[in-house]
Amino acid sequence: MTLGAFFLFCLATAGMTHIIIESSLLEPAREYLRGRLPPKIFSILECYQCCGTWCGFLCGFILLSYNPFVVLACGCAGSFVSVLTATYLEYLTAKSVIDTHGS
């Protein structure tokens, strides 16, 4: 695996997770599925760790390897990367609010 493939995997997994959970583009689909899926299944679409795991599986399979052990590791990495990026985005949002109202 090259460094470029690693960065593409990280960005693709984090981006896909963020699009699924937060985007206004998929809001109608999330609302449609909210009442139609069991709550445990639907919670995947609201949780960065859960959704990141599945996005990591998919991105790992498509971008890196068909090896099931690599795909499993990509799911774990996708979970971490998605939570890390979501936490960082929340930090930036909070910091901008504090900077705007604190000065």
C-alpha positions as CSV (number, residue, x, y, z in Angstrom):
1,M,0.0,0.0,0.0
2,T,1.3,3.4,-0.9
3,L,1.1,6.5,1.2
4,G,-1.3,8.0,-1.4
5,A,-3.6,5.0,-1.2
6,F,-3.6,5.3,2.6
7,F,-4.5,9.0,2.5
8,L,-7.2,8.3,-0.1
9,F,-8.7,5.6,2.1
10,C,-8.7,7.9,5.1
11,L,-10.2,10.9,3.3
12,A,-12.8,8.7,1.4
13,T,-13.9,6.9,4.6
14,A,-14.2,10.2,6.6
15,G,-15.9,12.0,3.7
16,M,-18.4,9.2,3.0
17,T,-19.2,8.9,6.7
18,H,-19.8,12.7,7.0
19,I,-21.9,12.8,3.9
20,I,-24.1,9.9,5.1
21,I,-24.6,11.3,8.7
22,E,-24.6,15.1,8.2
23,S,-25.3,16.1,4.6
24,S,-28.5,17.9,3.6
25,L,-28.3,15.9,0.3
26,L,-29.1,12.7,2.1
27,E,-31.5,14.2,4.7
28,P,-34.6,13.0,2.8
29,A,-33.2,9.5,2.6
30,R,-32.4,9.4,6.3
31,E,-35.9,10.7,7.1
32,Y,-37.4,8.1,4.8
33,L,-35.5,5.3,6.5
34,R,-36.0,6.6,10.0
35,G,-39.4,5.0,10.4
36,R,-38.8,2.1,8.1
37,L,-35.7,0.5,9.6
38,P,-35.4,-1.0,13.0
39,P,-33.9,1.6,15.4
40,K,-30.7,-0.5,15.9
41,I,-30.1,-0.6,12.2
42,F,-31.0,3.1,11.7
43,S,-28.6,4.1,14.4
44,I,-25.8,3.2,12.0
45,L,-26.8,6.3,10.0
46,E,-26.4,8.5,13.1
47,C,-23.2,7.3,14.6
48,Y,-19.8,8.2,13.3
49,Q,-18.2,5.1,14.8
50,C,-20.8,2.7,13.4
51,C,-21.1,4.3,10.0
52,G,-17.3,4.8,9.8
53,T,-16.8,1.1,10.3
54,W,-19.0,0.2,7.4
55,C,-17.6,2.9,5.2
56,G,-14.1,1.7,6.1
57,F,-15.1,-1.9,5.1
58,L,-16.4,-0.6,1.7
59,C,-13.5,1.8,1.0
60,G,-10.9,-0.8,2.1
61,F,-12.5,-3.4,-0.2
62,I,-12.7,-1.0,-3.2
63,L,-9.4,0.9,-2.7
64,L,-7.0,-1.4,-0.9
65,S,-7.5,-5.1,-1.0
66,Y,-9.9,-8.0,-1.3
67,N,-8.2,-9.8,1.5
68,P,-10.8,-10.2,4.3
69,F,-8.3,-9.5,7.0
70,V,-7.3,-6.2,5.4
71,V,-10.9,-5.3,4.9
72,L,-11.6,-6.0,8.6
73,A,-8.7,-3.8,9.6
74,C,-10.0,-1.1,7.3
75,G,-13.3,-1.2,9.1
76,C,-11.6,-0.7,12.4
77,A,-9.4,2.1,10.9
78,G,-12.5,3.7,9.3
79,S,-14.2,3.8,12.7
80,F,-11.2,5.6,14.2
81,V,-10.7,8.0,11.3
82,S,-14.4,9.0,11.2
83,V,-14.6,9.6,15.0
84,L,-11.3,11.6,14.9
85,T,-12.5,13.8,12.0
86,A,-15.9,14.4,13.5
87,T,-14.3,15.3,16.8
88,Y,-11.9,17.7,15.0
89,L,-14.8,19.3,13.1
90,E,-16.7,19.8,16.4
91,Y,-13.6,21.4,17.9
92,L,-13.2,23.8,15.0
93,T,-16.9,24.7,15.2
94,A,-16.8,25.3,19.0
95,K,-13.5,27.3,18.7
96,S,-15.1,29.6,16.1
97,V,-18.1,30.1,18.3
98,I,-16.0,30.9,21.3
99,D,-13.7,33.2,19.3
100,T,-16.7,35.0,17.8
101,H,-18.5,35.5,21.1
102,G,-15.5,35.7,23.4
103,S,-13.8,38.7,21.8
